[in-house]
């Protein structure tokens, strides 16, 4: 199969680059998602609000560090996968002057601005939200500087990717706050209200995620057939399968577990937390497949 052939030629350097890339994606999306979750739920209880802010800030710093690690890894990759090339000034300069460098600057600036989520909203109303949201937008722009969406029609492809990423970030950033809220006693009014509202907002976010991703996939692949005949298409289908499992869990949460929580079912908190934890593991798998998609495969086969 095409996907096996693509994996067969992967060396240790490429694996390291893909792992760091997956970690960067996870950190950046989690940081952005924490900001979006705070904006969507300004009435979060103080403990959850502080936890979401700290999570976003820590994730942003992790992503910044991994973005910096990507720089020499990319230089070494271009130099044939060796340590000397990774620290060669000429190779590092070549990477920084290209699209990877633009991405590094945008991601670094955006993720630094995300730290504004820690500002006290009561003393500086609107400032923390404004700066951190600006950081989210810069971080999203960083994603479209490299990869398959850097081609033409760039505005359309980049716009679809940003919409896809914003929806994904909101979902990823919601997992930890929702996990904490699900740990409250069943029928807790504040937790039940937020869990129910998230289910309604998530319907829109999921629709955006799926629609933007589907259109983007068809545009990049040039049709439906390459999705089944190329390594890129087969890895994309694996990603789609994982996302489908995520959607099933989300539906279970919305239609079964959250209503049970609201009714006071004493088993609901445990079951809901377990479901959210499984969602987190599936998200990690999706990010891993995405790193393969962008690292060793191409829509052109």
C-alpha positions as CSV (number, residue, x, y, z in Angstrom):
1,X,0.0,0.0,0.0
2,X,1.1,3.6,-0.7
3,X,1.2,4.6,3.0
4,X,3.5,1.7,3.8
5,X,5.9,2.7,1.1
6,X,5.9,6.3,2.4
7,X,6.9,5.1,5.9
8,X,9.5,2.6,4.7
9,X,12.0,5.3,3.7
10,X,11.7,7.4,6.9
11,X,15.0,7.9,8.8
12,X,15.5,8.8,12.4
13,X,16.1,12.5,11.7
14,X,12.7,12.8,9.9
15,X,11.0,11.0,12.8
16,X,12.5,13.5,15.2
17,X,11.3,16.4,13.0
18,X,7.8,14.9,12.8
19,X,7.6,14.4,16.6
20,X,8.7,17.9,17.3
21,X,6.3,19.2,14.7
22,X,3.4,17.3,16.3
23,X,4.4,18.7,19.7
24,X,4.5,22.2,18.3
25,X,1.1,21.8,16.7
26,X,-0.3,20.5,20.0
27,X,1.1,23.3,22.0
28,X,0.1,26.1,19.6
29,X,-3.4,24.7,19.2
30,X,-3.9,24.2,22.9
31,X,-2.7,27.7,23.7
32,X,-5.0,29.2,21.0
33,X,-7.8,27.0,22.2
34,X,-7.5,28.2,25.8
35,X,-7.9,31.8,24.6
36,X,-10.9,30.9,22.5
37,X,-12.5,28.9,25.3
38,X,-12.1,31.9,27.7
39,X,-13.7,34.2,25.2
40,X,-16.6,31.8,24.6
41,X,-17.1,31.3,28.4
42,X,-16.4,34.6,30.2
43,X,-18.5,33.5,33.2
44,X,-16.2,30.5,34.0
45,X,-15.9,29.9,37.8
46,X,-12.6,31.4,39.0
47,X,-10.7,28.1,39.5
48,X,-11.5,26.9,36.0
49,X,-10.7,30.4,34.6
50,X,-7.3,30.4,36.2
51,X,-6.6,26.8,35.2
52,X,-7.5,27.5,31.5
53,X,-5.3,30.6,31.5
54,X,-2.3,28.8,33.0
55,X,-2.8,25.9,30.6
56,X,-2.8,28.3,27.7
57,X,0.3,30.1,28.9
58,X,2.3,26.9,29.6
59,X,1.3,25.4,26.2
60,X,2.4,28.6,24.4
61,X,5.8,28.4,26.0
62,X,6.1,24.7,25.1
63,X,5.2,25.5,21.5
64,X,7.7,28.4,21.4
65,X,10.5,26.1,22.6
66,X,9.6,23.4,20.1
67,X,9.4,26.0,17.3
68,X,13.0,27.0,18.1
69,X,14.0,23.3,18.1
70,X,12.4,22.9,14.7
71,X,14.8,25.5,13.3
72,X,18.1,23.4,13.6
73,X,16.2,20.2,12.9
74,X,15.0,21.6,9.6
75,X,18.5,22.8,8.8
76,X,19.8,19.4,9.5
77,X,17.1,17.8,7.4
78,X,18.0,19.9,4.4
79,X,21.7,19.1,5.0
80,X,21.1,15.4,4.7
81,X,20.0,14.6,8.3
82,X,23.2,15.2,10.3
83,X,24.1,17.2,13.4
84,X,26.8,19.4,11.7
85,X,24.3,20.7,9.2
86,X,21.8,21.4,12.0
87,X,24.2,24.0,13.5
88,X,25.8,25.2,10.3
89,X,25.3,29.0,10.1
90,X,24.7,28.9,6.4
91,X,22.0,26.2,6.7
92,X,20.4,28.0,9.6
93,X,20.3,31.2,7.7
94,X,18.8,29.5,4.7
95,X,16.0,28.1,6.8
96,X,15.4,31.4,8.6
97,X,15.3,33.4,5.4
98,X,12.6,31.2,3.9
99,X,9.0,30.3,4.8
100,X,10.1,28.4,7.9
101,X,11.7,31.6,9.3
102,X,8.5,33.5,8.6
103,X,6.6,30.9,10.4
104,X,9.0,31.0,13.4
105,X,8.6,34.7,13.7
106,X,4.8,34.7,13.4
107,X,4.4,31.8,15.8
108,X,6.8,33.2,18.3
109,X,5.2,36.7,18.3
110,X,1.7,35.2,18.5
111,X,2.4,32.8,21.3
112,X,4.1,35.5,23.3
113,X,1.0,37.6,23.0
114,X,-1.1,34.7,24.1
115,X,0.5,35.2,27.5
116,X,-1.8,38.2,27.9
117,X,-4.5,35.7,28.8
118,X,-2.9,35.8,32.3
119,X,-3.7,39.5,32.7
120,X,-6.4,40.3,35.3
121,X,-9.5,41.1,33.3
122,X,-11.0,43.0,36.2
123,X,-8.1,45.5,36.3
124,X,-7.5,45.7,32.6
125,X,-10.8,45.0,31.0
126,X,-10.5,43.9,27.4
127,X,-6.7,44.3,27.2
128,X,-5.8,40.7,28.0
129,X,-8.5,39.3,25.7
130,X,-7.5,41.7,22.9
131,X,-3.8,40.9,23.0
132,X,-4.2,37.2,23.4
133,X,-6.7,37.0,20.5
134,X,-4.3,38.9,18.4
135,X,-1.7,36.3,19.3
136,X,-4.0,33.5,18.3
137,X,-4.5,35.1,14.8
138,X,-0.7,35.5,14.4
139,X,-0.2,31.9,15.4
140,X,-2.8,30.7,12.9
141,X,-1.1,32.8,10.2
142,X,2.1,30.9,11.0
143,X,0.6,27.6,10.0
144,X,-0.2,28.7,6.5
145,X,3.4,29.8,5.7
146,X,4.6,26.3,5.1
147,X,3.1,23.0,3.9
148,X,0.6,22.2,1.1
149,X,-1.6,25.3,1.6
150,X,1.3,27.6,0.7
151,X,0.5,26.9,-3.0
152,X,-2.1,28.5,-5.2
153,X,-4.9,29.5,-4.7
154,X,-3.1,30.6,-1.6
155,X,-5.8,32.9,-0.1
156,X,-8.5,30.2,-0.4
157,X,-6.3,27.4,0.8
158,X,-4.9,29.5,3.7
159,X,-8.3,30.8,4.7
160,X,-9.8,27.3,4.8
161,X,-6.8,26.0,6.9
162,X,-7.2,28.9,9.4
163,X,-10.9,28.2,9.8
164,X,-10.1,24.5,10.2
165,X,-7.4,25.2,12.8
166,X,-9.5,27.7,14.8
167,X,-12.3,25.1,15.1
168,X,-9.7,22.4,16.1
169,X,-8.0,24.7,18.6
170,X,-11.3,25.5,20.3
171,X,-12.1,21.8,20.6
172,X,-8.6,21.0,21.9
173,X,-8.5,23.9,24.3
174,X,-11.8,22.9,25.8
175,X,-10.8,19.4,26.9
176,X,-8.9,20.3,30.1
177,X,-11.5,22.9,31.4
178,X,-14.4,20.4,30.6
179,X,-12.5,17.6,32.3
180,X,-12.2,19.7,35.4
181,X,-15.8,20.8,35.2
182,X,-17.0,17.2,34.8
183,X,-15.2,16.4,38.1
184,X,-17.8,18.5,40.0
185,X,-20.6,16.8,41.8
186,X,-23.4,15.7,39.4
187,X,-26.1,18.4,39.0
188,X,-23.7,21.2,40.0
189,X,-25.6,24.1,38.4
190,X,-22.5,26.1,37.1
191,X,-20.8,23.0,35.6
192,X,-24.0,21.7,34.1
193,X,-24.7,25.1,32.5
194,X,-21.3,25.4,30.9
195,X,-21.2,21.8,29.7
196,X,-24.6,22.2,28.1
197,X,-23.6,25.5,26.4
198,X,-20.4,24.0,25.2
199,X,-22.4,21.2,23.4
200,X,-24.4,23.9,21.5
201,X,-21.3,25.9,20.5
202,X,-19.5,22.7,19.6
203,X,-22.1,21.9,17.0
204,X,-21.1,25.0,15.0
205,X,-17.3,24.4,15.6
206,X,-17.5,20.8,14.5
207,X,-19.5,21.8,11.4
208,X,-16.8,24.4,10.6
209,X,-14.0,21.9,11.2
210,X,-15.5,19.2,9.0
211,X,-16.6,21.5,6.2
212,X,-13.3,23.4,5.9
213,X,-11.3,20.2,6.2
214,X,-13.3,18.4,3.5
215,X,-13.1,21.3,1.0
216,X,-9.4,21.7,1.7
217,X,-8.8,18.0,1.2
218,X,-10.5,17.9,-2.2
219,X,-8.8,21.0,-3.4
220,X,-5.4,19.8,-2.4
221,X,-5.9,16.2,-3.7
222,X,-7.4,17.4,-7.0
223,X,-10.4,15.1,-6.6
224,X,-11.7,12.1,-4.6
225,X,-9.7,9.3,-6.3
226,X,-6.2,10.4,-5.0
227,X,-7.6,10.1,-1.5
228,X,-7.5,6.3,-2.0
229,X,-4.5,5.9,-4.3
230,X,-1.8,8.1,-2.8
231,X,0.0,7.9,0.6
232,X,-1.1,11.4,1.4
233,X,-4.7,10.5,0.7
234,X,-4.6,7.3,2.7
235,X,-3.1,9.1,5.7
236,X,-5.7,11.7,5.4
237,X,-8.4,9.0,5.4
238,X,-6.8,7.7,8.6
239,X,-7.1,11.2,10.1
240,X,-10.8,11.4,9.0
241,X,-11.5,8.0,10.7
242,X,-9.9,9.4,14.0
243,X,-12.0,12.6,13.7
244,X,-15.1,10.5,13.1
245,X,-14.4,8.6,16.4
246,X,-14.0,12.0,18.1
247,X,-17.4,13.1,16.7
248,X,-19.0,9.9,18.0
249,X,-17.6,10.6,21.5
250,X,-18.7,14.3,21.3
251,X,-22.2,13.1,20.4
252,X,-22.2,10.7,23.3
253,X,-21.2,13.5,25.6
254,X,-23.9,15.9,24.3
255,X,-26.8,13.5,24.1
256,X,-26.2,11.1,26.9
257,X,-23.5,12.0,29.4
258,X,-24.1,15.7,29.9
259,X,-27.9,15.3,30.3
260,X,-27.2,12.5,32.8
261,X,-24.8,14.9,34.7
262,X,-27.5,17.6,34.7
263,X,-30.1,15.2,36.1
264,X,-27.8,14.3,39.0
265,X,-26.7,10.8,37.9
266,X,-23.9,10.0,40.3
267,X,-22.0,7.9,37.7
268,X,-22.1,10.7,35.1
269,X,-19.0,12.7,36.3
270,X,-16.8,9.6,36.1
271,X,-18.1,8.5,32.7
272,X,-17.9,12.0,31.3
273,X,-14.3,12.5,32.4
274,X,-13.4,9.1,31.0
275,X,-14.9,10.1,27.6
276,X,-13.1,13.4,27.6
277,X,-9.8,11.7,28.4
278,X,-10.3,9.3,25.4
279,X,-11.0,12.4,23.3
280,X,-7.6,13.7,24.4
281,X,-5.9,10.5,23.3
282,X,-7.6,10.6,19.9
283,X,-6.6,14.2,19.5
284,X,-2.9,13.2,20.1
285,X,-3.3,10.5,17.4
286,X,-4.8,13.1,15.0
287,X,-1.9,15.4,15.5
288,X,0.6,12.6,14.9
289,X,-1.1,11.7,11.6
290,X,-1.1,15.3,10.7
291,X,2.7,15.5,11.3
292,X,3.1,12.6,8.9
293,X,0.8,14.3,6.3
294,X,2.8,17.5,6.3
295,X,6.2,15.8,6.8
296,X,6.7,12.9,4.4
297,X,3.8,12.9,2.0
298,X,2.4,15.2,-0.7
299,X,-1.1,15.6,-2.3
300,X,0.6,15.0,-5.6
301,X,1.7,11.5,-4.5
